[in-house]
Structure formats: structure tokens, C-alpha cells
Amino acid sequence: MKSTNSSLNLLLVSLLFFGVFAAVCQGDNLRKNFYKHSCYGVEKLVWNITRTHVLQNPQLPAKLLRLHFHDCFVRGCDASLLLNSTAKFTAEKDSPPNVFLAGFDVIEDIKAKLEKICPKTVSCADILALATRDAVSFQLQRPLWKVLTGRRDGRVSLASEVLTNIPNPASNFTVLKQNFAKKGLTVQDLVVLSGGGHTIGVGHCFLFANRLYNFTGKGDADPSLDPTYAAFLRKKCSPTDTTTTVEMDPGSSLKFDNNYYVNLKKNRGLFTSDATLLTNKFSRKLVYELLDSEDFFTEFSQAMKRLNSVGVLTGKAGEIRKKCSVVN
């Protein structure tokens, strides 16, 4: 009887370990050339369509990068962010942190063209991952990171899940570290992805107005913010401004580079979530290391590959949507 109990306990432990291991390594089910036989040339087609859109809209790389990031942080990289709200539920895209996101039309355009060539084959999740890589890489004319494919699309999208998962621009280091750890991402990923995500694009004034006008609730500015930069921002943004945007990486917001870290070292990070990277010894060390452009591109490539595997659906999970905005 004792032997039987020991064997049963060993089996339960093994099953538990396998379940945890499978959950952590779900990204291992993705692979290179997933569509080689089912939709040959899909990556080239995505590249060509994305290139056309970027030429028409130079801000698209920042928009798609943000779209992809926000999708992966809620339910994983399953394109749940692309779903529209219905009479029964409010979708992720209609949650406050996501209402200013853009680029949905580009993903739908790519999806529509692929459906004509390879119906019910290429997932919206894979399209978003590929198009994001291609848009960000466009200026350098070479892929900045590898995208393994084989993702499937989620069927659930809930606005109620967004606020508890998307990192807040007003968060301190401890909270940001926890946000990333929940997704299996490290402090290094936090620093690298913050730089990559904020070196292109713009930010709305209301997301950092408290740093300029009421940091401690006494009508003061954040003392960690460079005074000259703070004065510049006050000229751009009033305390109650909800529409104006400013460059997150002044003078370089359309160029994907490591200039974010140059500005951050000068205490010119736009958000509290940027400035807080200098408050931790390890993350501050990483900021200084990423002042080397080659190191930044290398580390960003690795971080994006880890982000791309967060919570992915593979095999028979989820579905392949016919349209990215609605479930089948």
C-alpha cells in the first residue's frame, strides 16, 4: 500500500510539473516556416503590404508596435485586442488604455488579401506579429528580429482585463517589475522593451500632466524631471489637456534607435514609468549599457522574441479568424 501511495504521489508531482512546464514553454510550439506548405510566401506578402502602408504613414511602426505590445500583455499574443465589442461584451480595444491605439485597418487589409490566397489559414495573431516586425524594421531594410509562426486567434476579448495587465505609464519600478514578471518577462525585458516602445511615437499630455503640475498633490513638478525639458512640456500641455500629443523621444520619434536612453540619462524620460528605470541599480546599469546602439538592437531582438511567445495559442486551441475583428 505504501508503495502504491508513493507511486501515486510521484505521478501527481510529474503531472503537475509537466503542466507548469507546458504552460511556460507554450511558445516552443511556434516554428520557422510554419506556413511553408499551407500558404507559401506569406511572410513576403506581409512584408510587401506593410511596406506600402509605412510609406504612406511613417508613424505606422510606432502604432503597430504599441498594438502588438498591448495585445500580448492581455491574454497573450492571440489577437484578442483586434476583436470588436458586441452587444454582450465590451472588448479590449474599447478599454481606456487602448482607445488611442491605431493600425487595426492595416492588419485587416493584410488579412483580407491573405484570405483570398489562403482561406482560413493564417492567423491574425501571426499577421500582427509579422507586420509589427516588418514595420519597425522598414527603415533599416532588414528584419530586426525573427518571428516564429503558428499562433492561433483567441475567441475572448474583455475590456475588464486590460487595466490589470497593461503597464501604467504612472507606475513605479516595483509595479512595472511585477507586471512583466507575470508575463514571464524579466527586468532586462522591461528596460529593453520600454526603450524600443518609447523611442518612436507620441504620448498624450494627460498621461504625464501630473509630473508637470501636481506631482505630490501640491501643485509641484516631478523633481527628477529635467527642468528645461519640463518647461518645454508645459508650453505644449495644459493641466487638463486631453488631446495634445508630444514626441516620446524628442527629435527622433520617427526613427527606431536607442536615443531613448540618451534622453533618459539626461532625466528626459516622458513618463513616470520611464524615469523610474533610473531608480533601481540594476535597471539603471542596463540603461547605460543600452547607450551602445549595437547592444540595443541585439537586446531588443531577443526581448521581442520572448514577448512574441507570451501566452500564445497553438495546435487546436483558439481558431483562425476569417476577419480579425470578429470571431468565426
Sequence and secondary structure as in RCSB ss.txt:
>XXXX:A:sequence
MKSTNSSLNLLLVSLLFFGVFAAVCQGDNLRKNFYKHSCYGVEKLVWNITRTHVLQNPQLPAKLLRLHFHDCFVR
GCDASLLLNSTAKFTAEKDSPPNVFLAGFDVIEDIKAKLEKICPKTVSCADILALATRDAVSFQLQRPLWKVLTG
RRDGRVSLASEVLTNIPNPASNFTVLKQNFAKKGLTVQDLVVLSGGGHTIGVGHCFLFANRLYNFTGKGDADPSL
DPTYAAFLRKKCSPTDTTTTVEMDPGSSLKFDNNYYVNLKKNRGLFTSDATLLTNKFSRKLVYELLDSEDFFTEF
SQAMKRLNSVGVLTGKAGEIRKKCSVVN
>XXXX:A:secstr
 HHHHHHHHHHHHHHHHHHHHHHHTGGGG BTTTTTTTSTTHHHHHHHHHHHHHHH TTHHHHHHHHHHHHHTTT
SSSSGGG    SS   GGGSGGGTT   HHHHHHHHHHHHHHSTTTS HHHHHHHHHHHHHHGGGTS SS   B 
 BB S   GGGTTTTS  TT  HHHHHHHHHTTT  HHHHHHHHHHHHSSSEEEGGGTHHHHH SSSSS   TTS
 HHHHHHHHHH  TT SS EEESSTT TTS SSHHHHHHHTT  SSHHHHGGGSSHHHHHHHHHTTSHHHHHHHH
HHHHHHHTTTT B TTSSB  SBTTB  
